[in-house]
């Protein structure tokens, strides 16, 4: 039996997160049927796993225009664009309503296990580009399915594949055996179970980015609470301590990042955390009492800790794409044309040039990695960047190269990533006097505030609006 004409097939979108659902909205806007395959039980499943963390971006920066157009007939109203949602807010008030509108086009509990060309493995050249893609799917109940597609957009993100504690990029010796005492996420210390796990205990935090800052600040806040006496953090950094260790502080272009750094600095200066520098983890051992001893490549052995929080970044899962011909940068595991634009040694999220289908393309025509997945191991990804990516990709799939090549997003270098982070209330990041956000300041930590009621005439985007 012959396969149907490629143009009659849907575009398979892997992942029902922010980028994946936005891709579906843009495809529908161009008359192309999407099929979104989500491994989790709900749309935005990964976002829900960090529901207690507030975004750095405002509501005005995390709602895709095509998605909003799709939602409008349902009576959906975007929350106040000037306020900062938590991960839970984003999932409940935007991602789930968008998935509901898409209806049967979104399938949950559907894990993509492989992608290839119909009848062509990675080696075969003959007539390759004329064959539709074949996507193998494992459903939650154990059923397997084979789906044909005209194109594949992988928006599966990197959340499920955190980087390990080992300084070489490999798991430290003993790391897997100590998994009962290790987490790779910022814990929700408002949750009673998590709070009991860390209260009054000594916890190592491995990492040097915003997530590590957040964890240190959360632990310091717990140490100062009535039920947290004795809580202590041990901050393990692979590099030495310098003026940039805690970020830019009040000079940081990203106010929330500056606030996080100041909070981490306060945790160290106030004695709630000890910093261990120039330490690359080689092994994690257990002492006779079951506590963990972190061992460095230089032979140093730290005092025992009760828990370890590993926050060393994320990496893409490329295992199910092994039969495709991808062009990936050898360092970042990002598309080769995109990698120089997102090199973290040169760029922050506000200085990444908006990019689209050409930078995201591969030798295997018709397959695109978008969203966090497109950044490989690079950090500081913006939802706005992902929305521009999928707008361009959808236009390219539709054959509208003029629109696909047109840049329709401007990212100001200052303020676009600014956000609540550790700020308590949605209005805490508003400033009088012309700035997009206030200078960073130390603030009380706690449960994310509820999103403010929608504003009828709020600006549609940017950090300040007009």
Secondary structure, 3 states (H helix, E strand, C coil): CCCCCHHHCCEEEECCCHHHHHHHHHHHHCCCCEEEECCCCCCCHHHHCCCCCECCCCHHHCCCHHHHHHHHCCCCCCCCCCCCCEHHHHHHHHHHHHHHHHHHHEECCEEEEEEEECCECCCCCCCHHHCCEEEEEEECCCCEEEEEECEEEECCCCCCCECCCCCCCCCCECCHHHHHHEECCCCCCCCHHHHHHHCCCEEEEECCCHHHHHHHHHHHHHHCCCCCCCCEEEEECCCCCCCCCCCCHHHCCCHHHHHHHHHHHHHHHCCCEEEECCCCEEEEEECCCCCEEEEECCCCECCCECEEEECCCECCCCHHHCCCCCCECCCCCCEHHHHHHHCCCCCCHHHCCCCCHHHHCCCCCCEEECHHHHHCCCCCCCHHHHHHHHHHHHHHHCCCHHHHHCCCCCCCCCCCCCCCCCCCCHHHHCCCCCCCCCCCCCCCCCCCCCCCCCCCCCCCCCCCCC
